Amino acid sequence: MQVDKIILPKQLLTKLINHAKKSSPNESVSMISGYIKDRIAYAEKVYTPENIDQSTTTFTVEPLTLLEIYTEIEEEGRVLVAIYHTHPAPPQPSGTDRRYMEVNPCIWLISSTQNPEKPKGYLLEEKGNLKEVKVSILN
Ligand SMILES: [Zn+2]
């Protein structure tokens, strides 16, 4: 995935934050579908599956739920542009995140629960470099 920036409508960000707050203190995970054009990812739809780990440090989506989400994204002609989750700490990918980023090569959006309105975006490039992706909130 070749992306420099993600454009996230404010209403989708609100949905992500609400899901994170509802799941607190456990970690929450959301998936964002949309499309990519000229190295820009456009977020169009948010999925808020349950974190079956019920953990404050990890997340797992039930495999059947994950399959349903992927199927719907494909049927709607979209792609998975980003995976969103929150950290109680600064929004930097953890070691575990980096391993999952290798198998899920989309944008990883991370919010600090201290400041959820300002998510940070990351992409793991093929060489293994962590690249920051600009996050643009659209009002
Ligand atoms: Zn994380």
Backbone and ligand atoms as CSV (ligand in chain L), in Angstrom:
chain,resi,resn,atom,element,x,y,z
A,1,MET,N,N,0.847,-1.205,0.000
A,1,MET,CA,C,0.000,0.000,0.000
A,1,MET,C,C,0.878,1.250,0.000
A,2,GLN,N,N,0.681,2.103,-0.990
A,2,GLN,CA,C,1.474,3.333,-1.120
A,2,GLN,C,C,0.597,4.517,-0.738
A,3,VAL,N,N,0.757,4.982,0.476
A,3,VAL,CA,C,-0.121,6.045,0.969
A,3,VAL,C,C,0.684,7.059,1.784
A,4,ASP,N,N,0.393,8.334,1.583
A,4,ASP,CA,C,1.067,9.380,2.363
A,4,ASP,C,C,0.135,10.016,3.376
A,5,LYS,N,N,-1.182,9.832,3.153
A,5,LYS,CA,C,-2.130,10.593,3.946
A,5,LYS,C,C,-3.470,9.859,4.007
A,6,ILE,N,N,-4.181,10.008,5.110
A,6,ILE,CA,C,-5.544,9.474,5.192
A,6,ILE,C,C,-6.495,10.617,5.526
A,7,ILE,N,N,-7.601,10.650,4.813
A,7,ILE,CA,C,-8.613,11.670,5.072
A,7,ILE,C,C,-9.774,11.000,5.801
A,8,LEU,N,N,-10.016,11.485,7.006
A,8,LEU,CA,C,-10.995,10.866,7.899
A,8,LEU,C,C,-12.090,11.882,8.237
A,9,PRO,N,N,-13.311,11.642,7.766
A,9,PRO,CA,C,-14.403,12.551,8.126
A,9,PRO,C,C,-14.615,12.571,9.649
A,10,LYS,N,N,-14.917,13.763,10.167
A,10,LYS,CA,C,-15.097,13.961,11.602
A,10,LYS,C,C,-16.099,12.970,12.199
A,11,GLN,N,N,-17.191,12.702,11.488
A,11,GLN,CA,C,-18.233,11.812,12.038
A,11,GLN,C,C,-17.719,10.374,12.221
A,12,LEU,N,N,-16.782,9.968,11.343
A,12,LEU,CA,C,-16.196,8.634,11.505
A,12,LEU,C,C,-15.249,8.613,12.703
A,13,LEU,N,N,-14.498,9.707,12.881
A,13,LEU,CA,C,-13.605,9.791,14.037
A,13,LEU,C,C,-14.421,9.727,15.330
A,14,THR,N,N,-15.557,10.408,15.349
A,14,THR,CA,C,-16.431,10.388,16.529
A,14,THR,C,C,-16.886,8.961,16.819
A,15,LYS,N,N,-17.214,8.213,15.768
A,15,LYS,CA,C,-17.643,6.829,15.934
A,15,LYS,C,C,-16.513,5.979,16.523
A,16,LEU,N,N,-15.285,6.210,16.041
A,16,LEU,CA,C,-14.118,5.476,16.552
A,16,LEU,C,C,-13.901,5.782,18.037
A,17,ILE,N,N,-13.993,7.064,18.369
A,17,ILE,CA,C,-13.749,7.482,19.755
A,17,ILE,C,C,-14.837,6.924,20.682
A,18,ASN,N,N,-16.092,6.972,20.223
A,18,ASN,CA,C,-17.186,6.450,21.049
A,18,ASN,C,C,-17.015,4.955,21.321
A,19,HIS,N,N,-16.598,4.219,20.312
A,19,HIS,CA,C,-16.377,2.778,20.480
A,19,HIS,C,C,-15.240,2.543,21.473
A,20,ALA,N,N,-14.190,3.360,21.366
A,20,ALA,CA,C,-13.052,3.235,22.279
A,20,ALA,C,C,-13.482,3.535,23.719
A,21,LYS,N,N,-14.290,4.575,23.886
A,21,LYS,CA,C,-14.743,4.947,25.232
A,21,LYS,C,C,-15.629,3.863,25.831
A,22,LYS,N,N,-16.498,3.303,25.007
A,22,LYS,CA,C,-17.411,2.258,25.485
A,22,LYS,C,C,-16.637,1.011,25.919
A,23,SER,N,N,-15.531,0.723,25.222
A,23,SER,CA,C,-14.737,-0.470,25.510
A,23,SER,C,C,-13.788,-0.268,26.686
A,24,SER,N,N,-13.494,0.994,27.015
A,24,SER,CA,C,-12.543,1.327,28.076
A,24,SER,C,C,-12.935,0.650,29.393
A,25,PRO,N,N,-12.009,0.145,30.215
A,25,PRO,CA,C,-10.553,0.294,30.073
A,25,PRO,C,C,-9.916,-0.715,29.111
A,26,ASN,N,N,-10.728,-1.614,28.520
A,26,ASN,CA,C,-10.131,-2.557,27.579
A,26,ASN,C,C,-9.783,-1.870,26.265
A,27,GLU,N,N,-8.863,-2.468,25.548
A,27,GLU,CA,C,-8.502,-1.938,24.243
A,27,GLU,C,C,-9.651,-2.195,23.289
A,28,SER,N,N,-9.856,-1.275,22.370
A,28,SER,CA,C,-10.885,-1.494,21.363
A,28,SER,C,C,-10.204,-1.531,20.005
A,29,VAL,N,N,-10.897,-2.129,19.059
A,29,VAL,CA,C,-10.372,-2.143,17.699
A,29,VAL,C,C,-11.494,-1.781,16.733
A,30,SER,N,N,-11.174,-0.981,15.738
A,30,SER,CA,C,-12.127,-0.638,14.689
A,30,SER,C,C,-11.432,-0.804,13.347
A,31,MET,N,N,-12.245,-1.061,12.332
A,31,MET,CA,C,-11.695,-1.193,10.991
A,31,MET,C,C,-12.359,-0.167,10.095
A,32,ILE,N,N,-11.581,0.373,9.173
A,32,ILE,CA,C,-12.066,1.464,8.335
A,32,ILE,C,C,-11.914,1.084,6.867
A,33,SER,N,N,-13.032,1.149,6.145
A,33,SER,CA,C,-12.963,0.849,4.712
A,33,SER,C,C,-13.100,2.140,3.917
A,34,GLY,N,N,-12.678,2.068,2.677
A,34,GLY,CA,C,-12.749,3.243,1.810
A,34,GLY,C,C,-12.022,2.946,0.523
A,35,TYR,N,N,-11.374,3.952,-0.016
A,35,TYR,CA,C,-10.612,3.730,-1.247
A,35,TYR,C,C,-9.333,4.551,-1.221
A,36,ILE,N,N,-8.420,4.183,-2.142
A,36,ILE,CA,C,-7.130,4.868,-2.222
A,36,ILE,C,C,-6.970,5.431,-3.617
A,37,LYS,N,N,-6.607,6.701,-3.667
A,37,LYS,CA,C,-6.387,7.339,-4.967
A,37,LYS,C,C,-5.240,8.326,-4.833
A,38,ASP,N,N,-4.289,8.246,-5.764
A,38,ASP,CA,C,-3.124,9.145,-5.758
A,38,ASP,C,C,-2.456,9.234,-4.389
A,39,ARG,N,N,-2.171,8.100,-3.805
A,39,ARG,CA,C,-1.453,7.979,-2.522
A,39,ARG,C,C,-2.201,8.587,-1.343
A,40,ILE,N,N,-3.522,8.803,-1.521
A,40,ILE,CA,C,-4.337,9.301,-0.414
A,40,ILE,C,C,-5.419,8.271,-0.115
A,41,ALA,N,N,-5.578,7.934,1.166
A,41,ALA,CA,C,-6.632,7.006,1.576
A,41,ALA,C,C,-7.851,7.812,2.021
A,42,TYR,N,N,-8.996,7.463,1.488
A,42,TYR,CA,C,-10.248,8.132,1.847
A,42,TYR,C,C,-11.087,7.177,2.697
A,43,ALA,N,N,-11.311,7.528,3.947
A,43,ALA,CA,C,-12.102,6.686,4.842
A,43,ALA,C,C,-13.581,6.939,4.598
A,44,GLU,N,N,-14.346,5.842,4.448
A,44,GLU,CA,C,-15.771,5.994,4.149
A,44,GLU,C,C,-16.683,5.286,5.151
A,45,LYS,N,N,-16.178,4.226,5.780
A,45,LYS,CA,C,-17.060,3.446,6.646
A,45,LYS,C,C,-16.267,2.834,7.798
A,46,VAL,N,N,-16.883,2.799,8.981
A,46,VAL,CA,C,-16.202,2.283,10.173
A,46,VAL,C,C,-16.911,1.034,10.683
A,47,TYR,N,N,-16.127,0.017,11.021
A,47,TYR,CA,C,-16.662,-1.200,11.651
A,47,TYR,C,C,-16.127,-1.258,13.079
A,48,THR,N,N,-16.989,-1.601,14.017
A,48,THR,CA,C,-16.577,-1.615,15.426
A,48,THR,C,C,-16.827,-2.977,16.058
A,49,PRO,N,N,-16.030,-3.991,15.662
A,49,PRO,CA,C,-16.218,-5.328,16.245
A,49,PRO,C,C,-15.781,-5.374,17.705
A,50,GLU,N,N,-16.269,-6.398,18.392
A,50,GLU,CA,C,-15.911,-6.571,19.800
A,50,GLU,C,C,-14.483,-7.113,19.919
A,51,ASN,N,N,-13.775,-6.677,20.940
A,51,ASN,CA,C,-12.453,-7.230,21.260
A,51,ASN,C,C,-12.675,-8.448,22.149
A,52,ILE,N,N,-12.559,-9.659,21.571
A,52,ILE,CA,C,-12.882,-10.855,22.361
A,52,ILE,C,C,-11.820,-11.150,23.412
A,53,ASP,N,N,-10.669,-10.484,23.339
A,53,ASP,CA,C,-9.651,-10.647,24.385
A,53,ASP,C,C,-10.109,-10.032,25.708
A,54,GLN,N,N,-10.980,-9.040,25.618
A,54,GLN,CA,C,-11.378,-8.292,26.824
A,54,GLN,C,C,-10.132,-7.915,27.631
A,55,SER,N,N,-9.149,-7.359,26.929
A,55,SER,CA,C,-7.844,-7.070,27.526
A,55,SER,C,C,-7.537,-5.584,27.430
A,56,THR,N,N,-6.712,-5.113,28.363
A,56,THR,CA,C,-6.309,-3.699,28.315
A,56,THR,C,C,-5.089,-3.500,27.425
A,57,THR,N,N,-4.481,-4.607,26.950
A,57,THR,CA,C,-3.242,-4.458,26.178
A,57,THR,C,C,-3.268,-5.152,24.811
A,58,THR,N,N,-4.246,-6.003,24.555
A,58,THR,CA,C,-4.287,-6.690,23.257
A,58,THR,C,C,-5.706,-6.668,22.699
A,59,PHE,N,N,-5.807,-6.980,21.416
A,59,PHE,CA,C,-7.145,-7.132,20.839
A,59,PHE,C,C,-7.163,-8.255,19.819
A,60,THR,N,N,-8.314,-8.923,19.750
A,60,THR,CA,C,-8.557,-9.966,18.766
A,60,THR,C,C,-10.006,-9.848,18.322
A,61,VAL,N,N,-10.226,-9.960,17.028
A,61,VAL,CA,C,-11.584,-9.974,16.505
A,61,VAL,C,C,-11.941,-11.421,16.205
A,62,GLU,N,N,-13.142,-11.814,16.568
A,62,GLU,CA,C,-13.610,-13.173,16.327
A,62,GLU,C,C,-13.504,-13.466,14.814
A,63,PRO,N,N,-12.874,-14.610,14.434
A,63,PRO,CA,C,-12.589,-14.868,13.014
A,63,PRO,C,C,-13.801,-14.785,12.081
A,64,LEU,N,N,-14.960,-15.275,12.533
A,64,LEU,CA,C,-16.137,-15.236,11.671
A,64,LEU,C,C,-16.592,-13.785,11.447
A,65,THR,N,N,-16.535,-12.978,12.501
A,65,THR,CA,C,-16.876,-11.557,12.397
A,65,THR,C,C,-15.935,-10.865,11.418
A,66,LEU,N,N,-14.656,-11.211,11.533
A,66,LEU,CA,C,-13.641,-10.631,10.658
A,66,LEU,C,C,-13.935,-10.978,9.193
A,67,LEU,N,N,-14.313,-12.230,8.974
A,67,LEU,CA,C,-14.628,-12.689,7.620
A,67,LEU,C,C,-15.835,-11.927,7.060
A,68,GLU,N,N,-16.854,-11.727,7.920
A,68,GLU,CA,C,-18.048,-10.987,7.485
A,68,GLU,C,C,-17.688,-9.558,7.096
A,69,ILE,N,N,-16.825,-8.946,7.887
A,69,ILE,CA,C,-16.411,-7.564,7.602
A,69,ILE,C,C,-15.654,-7.508,6.275
A,70,TYR,N,N,-14.679,-8.419,6.107
A,70,TYR,CA,C,-13.908,-8.428,4.857
A,70,TYR,C,C,-14.804,-8.671,3.648
A,71,THR,N,N,-15.780,-9.586,3.809
A,71,THR,CA,C,-16.694,-9.888,2.706
A,71,THR,C,C,-17.524,-8.662,2.335
A,72,GLU,N,N,-18.030,-7.967,3.355
A,72,GLU,CA,C,-18.847,-6.776,3.079
A,72,GLU,C,C,-18.024,-5.684,2.397
A,73,ILE,N,N,-16.806,-5.488,2.886
A,73,ILE,CA,C,-15.933,-4.473,2.283
A,73,ILE,C,C,-15.728,-4.777,0.799
A,74,GLU,N,N,-15.486,-6.060,0.512
A,74,GLU,CA,C,-15.251,-6.456,-0.877
A,74,GLU,C,C,-16.515,-6.297,-1.728
A,75,GLU,N,N,-17.649,-6.719,-1.165
A,75,GLU,CA,C,-18.911,-6.604,-1.909
A,75,GLU,C,C,-19.263,-5.152,-2.212
A,76,GLU,N,N,-18.848,-4.258,-1.324
A,76,GLU,CA,C,-19.146,-2.843,-1.537
A,76,GLU,C,C,-18.099,-2.163,-2.421
A,77,GLY,N,N,-17.143,-2.952,-2.896
A,77,GLY,CA,C,-16.127,-2.408,-3.799
A,77,GLY,C,C,-15.120,-1.510,-3.119
A,78,ARG,N,N,-14.980,-1.696,-1.799
A,78,ARG,CA,C,-14.018,-0.874,-1.071
A,78,ARG,C,C,-12.812,-1.719,-0.692
A,79,VAL,N,N,-11.837,-1.094,-0.043
A,79,VAL,CA,C,-10.707,-1.822,0.517
A,79,VAL,C,C,-10.582,-1.459,1.993
A,80,LEU,N,N,-9.907,-2.325,2.727
A,80,LEU,CA,C,-9.619,-2.008,4.126
A,80,LEU,C,C,-8.477,-0.995,4.104
A,81,VAL,N,N,-8.768,0.249,4.477
A,81,VAL,CA,C,-7.699,1.256,4.433
A,81,VAL,C,C,-6.964,1.388,5.760
A,82,ALA,N,N,-7.678,1.137,6.872
A,82,ALA,CA,C,-7.013,1.336,8.165
A,82,ALA,C,C,-7.603,0.484,9.276
A,83,ILE,N,N,-6.755,0.193,10.244
A,83,ILE,CA,C,-7.171,-0.457,11.488
A,83,ILE,C,C,-6.884,0.543,12.596
A,84,TYR,N,N,-7.876,0.760,13.450
A,84,TYR,CA,C,-7.747,1.770,14.505
A,84,TYR,C,C,-7.796,1.114,15.879
A,85,HIS,N,N,-6.913,1.514,16.764
A,85,HIS,CA,C,-7.053,1.117,18.162
A,85,HIS,C,C,-6.452,2.186,19.059
A,86,THR,N,N,-6.674,2.017,20.334
A,86,THR,CA,C,-6.238,3.051,21.280
A,86,THR,C,C,-5.152,2.513,22.200
A,87,HIS,N,N,-4.367,3.414,22.705
A,87,HIS,CA,C,-3.344,3.100,23.702
A,87,HIS,C,C,-3.550,4.011,24.906
A,88,PRO,N,N,-3.362,3.474,26.108
A,88,PRO,CA,C,-3.377,4.376,27.268
A,88,PRO,C,C,-2.122,5.255,27.268
A,89,ALA,N,N,-1.098,4.792,26.571
A,89,ALA,CA,C,0.187,5.486,26.486
A,89,ALA,C,C,0.237,6.311,25.196
A,90,PRO,N,N,1.381,6.935,24.890
A,90,PRO,CA,C,1.483,7.678,23.619
A,90,PRO,C,C,1.161,6.791,22.420
A,91,PRO,N,N,0.597,7.383,21.364
A,91,PRO,CA,C,0.137,6.588,20.213
A,91,PRO,C,C,1.257,6.136,19.295
A,92,GLN,N,N,2.166,5.311,19.821
A,92,GLN,CA,C,3.253,4.721,19.037
A,92,GLN,C,C,2.970,3.226,18.904
A,93,PRO,N,N,3.235,2.633,17.736
A,93,PRO,CA,C,3.008,1.183,17.614
A,93,PRO,C,C,3.887,0.393,18.592
A,94,SER,N,N,3.295,-0.553,19.268
A,94,SER,CA,C,4.045,-1.401,20.193
A,94,SER,C,C,4.732,-2.514,19.398
A,95,GLY,N,N,5.553,-3.308,20.070
A,95,GLY,CA,C,6.205,-4.432,19.416
A,95,GLY,C,C,5.190,-5.391,18.829
A,96,THR,N,N,4.117,-5.648,19.589
A,96,THR,CA,C,3.047,-6.526,19.104
A,96,THR,C,C,2.380,-5.915,17.872
A,97,ASP,N,N,2.111,-4.601,17.941
A,97,ASP,CA,C,1.495,-3.923,16.791
A,97,ASP,C,C,2.332,-4.123,15.529
A,98,ARG,N,N,3.642,-3.959,15.689
A,98,ARG,CA,C,4.527,-4.075,14.522
A,98,ARG,C,C,4.431,-5.457,13.880
A,99,ARG,N,N,4.316,-6.490,14.730
A,99,ARG,CA,C,4.191,-7.844,14.173
A,99,ARG,C,C,2.874,-7.986,13.411
A,100,TYR,N,N,1.783,-7.402,13.973
A,100,TYR,CA,C,0.503,-7.481,13.282
A,100,TYR,C,C,0.473,-6.596,12.039
A,101,MET,N,N,1.243,-5.538,12.067
A,101,MET,CA,C,1.310,-4.647,10.897
A,101,MET,C,C,1.903,-5.380,9.695
A,102,GLU,N,N,2.804,-6.338,9.983
A,102,GLU,CA,C,3.405,-7.097,8.885
A,102,GLU,C,C,2.364,-7.934,8.154
A,103,VAL,N,N,1.405,-8.496,8.885
A,103,VAL,CA,C,0.390,-9.338,8.240
A,103,VAL,C,C,-0.854,-8.557,7.831
A,104,ASN,N,N,-0.993,-7.317,8.315
A,104,ASN,CA,C,-2.119,-6.464,7.928
A,104,ASN,C,C,-1.572,-5.161,7.350
A,105,PRO,N,N,-1.157,-5.219,6.078
A,105,PRO,CA,C,-0.454,-4.061,5.514
A,105,PRO,C,C,-1.386,-2.925,5.108
A,106,CYS,N,N,-2.057,-2.353,6.093
A,106,CYS,CA,C,-2.879,-1.174,5.845
A,106,CYS,C,C,-2.372,-0.080,6.795
A,107,ILE,N,N,-3.050,1.055,6.805
A,107,ILE,CA,C,-2.654,2.120,7.733
A,107,ILE,C,C,-3.077,1.710,9.140
A,108,TRP,N,N,-2.219,1.921,10.091
A,108,TRP,CA,C,-2.579,1.683,11.483
A,108,TRP,C,C,-2.772,3.029,12.156
A,109,LEU,N,N,-4.012,3.255,12.590
A,109,LEU,CA,C,-4.330,4.505,13.277
A,109,LEU,C,C,-4.363,4.223,14.765
A,110,ILE,N,N,-3.630,5.006,15.516
A,110,ILE,CA,C,-3.581,4.808,16.959
A,110,ILE,C,C,-3.879,6.132,17.657
A,111,SER,N,N,-4.816,6.070,18.616
A,111,SER,CA,C,-5.130,7.236,19.447
A,111,SER,C,C,-4.643,6.975,20.851
A,112,SER,N,N,-4.133,8.017,21.493
A,112,SER,CA,C,-3.913,7.929,22.923
A,112,SER,C,C,-5.261,8.174,23.583
A,113,THR,N,N,-5.583,7.392,24.629
A,113,THR,CA,C,-6.870,7.613,25.304
A,113,THR,C,C,-6.876,8.972,26.008
A,114,GLN,N,N,-5.680,9.553,26.217
A,114,GLN,CA,C,-5.590,10.893,26.816
A,114,GLN,C,C,-6.054,11.970,25.828
A,115,ASN,N,N,-5.891,11.676,24.544
A,115,ASN,CA,C,-6.138,12.688,23.522
A,115,ASN,C,C,-6.676,12.025,22.257
A,116,PRO,N,N,-7.863,11.383,22.362
A,116,PRO,CA,C,-8.348,10.549,21.250
A,116,PRO,C,C,-8.660,11.321,19.971
A,117,GLU,N,N,-8.844,12.641,20.084
A,117,GLU,CA,C,-9.179,13.427,18.892
A,117,GLU,C,C,-8.011,13.554,17.914
A,118,LYS,N,N,-6.812,13.178,18.386
A,118,LYS,CA,C,-5.626,13.341,17.524
A,118,LYS,C,C,-4.956,11.987,17.235
A,119,PRO,N,N,-5.596,11.145,16.400
A,119,PRO,CA,C,-4.966,9.856,16.090
A,119,PRO,C,C,-3.720,10.048,15.226
A,120,LYS,N,N,-2.784,9.111,15.360
A,120,LYS,CA,C,-1.598,9.120,14.503
A,120,LYS,C,C,-1.676,7.935,13.559
A,121,GLY,N,N,-1.140,8.099,12.361
A,121,GLY,CA,C,-1.196,7.041,11.359
A,121,GLY,C,C,0.180,6.496,11.040
A,122,TYR,N,N,0.251,5.178,10.880
A,122,TYR,CA,C,1.531,4.531,10.566
A,122,TYR,C,C,1.344,3.481,9.495
A,123,LEU,N,N,2.411,3.287,8.749
A,123,LEU,CA,C,2.417,2.263,7.722
A,123,LEU,C,C,3.763,1.556,7.810
A,124,LEU,N,N,3.746,0.240,7.813
A,124,LEU,CA,C,5.000,-0.508,7.803
A,124,LEU,C,C,5.365,-0.758,6.345
A,125,GLU,N,N,6.454,-0.150,5.904
A,125,GLU,CA,C,6.858,-0.294,4.513
A,125,GLU,C,C,7.529,-1.644,4.300
A,126,GLU,N,N,7.676,-2.009,3.003
A,126,GLU,CA,C,8.208,-3.328,2.674
A,126,GLU,C,C,9.572,-3.594,3.286
A,127,LYS,N,N,10.403,-2.543,3.362
A,127,LYS,CA,C,11.741,-2.720,3.930
A,127,LYS,C,C,11.697,-2.845,5.457
A,128,GLY,N,N,10.507,-2.703,6.025
A,128,GLY,CA,C,10.383,-2.803,7.467
A,128,GLY,C,C,10.487,-1.462,8.175
A,129,ASN,N,N,10.539,-0.375,7.376
A,129,ASN,CA,C,10.563,0.961,7.987
A,129,ASN,C,C,9.163,1.359,8.417
A,130,LEU,N,N,9.088,2.010,9.549
A,130,LEU,CA,C,7.815,2.524,10.016
A,130,LEU,C,C,7.663,3.948,9.489
A,131,LYS,N,N,6.630,4.155,8.682
A,131,LYS,CA,C,6.432,5.480,8.094
A,131,LYS,C,C,5.212,6.139,8.738
A,132,GLU,N,N,5.321,7.417,9.050
A,132,GLU,CA,C,4.152,8.105,9.588
A,132,GLU,C,C,3.284,8.602,8.434
A,133,VAL,N,N,1.990,8.382,8.565
A,133,VAL,CA,C,1.021,8.791,7.551
A,133,VAL,C,C,0.240,9.968,8.125
A,134,LYS,N,N,0.133,11.028,7.365
A,134,LYS,CA,C,-0.575,12.220,7.823
A,134,LYS,C,C,-2.073,11.903,7.987
A,135,VAL,N,N,-2.649,12.372,9.080
A,135,VAL,CA,C,-4.076,12.155,9.302
A,135,VAL,C,C,-4.794,13.500,9.192
A,136,SER,N,N,-5.703,13.579,8.232
A,136,SER,CA,C,-6.423,14.808,7.995
A,136,SER,C,C,-7.886,14.616,8.385
A,137,ILE,N,N,-8.346,15.362,9.390
A,137,ILE,CA,C,-9.735,15.232,9.824
A,137,ILE,C,C,-10.584,16.223,9.023
A,138,LEU,N,N,-11.622,15.679,8.389
A,138,LEU,CA,C,-12.466,16.475,7.508
A,138,LEU,C,C,-13.746,16.859,8.253
A,139,ASN,N,N,-13.963,18.143,8.392
A,139,ASN,CA,C,-15.165,18.602,9.115
A,139,ASN,C,C,-16.424,18.501,8.274
L,1,ZN,ZN,ZN,-1.215,-1.059,20.002
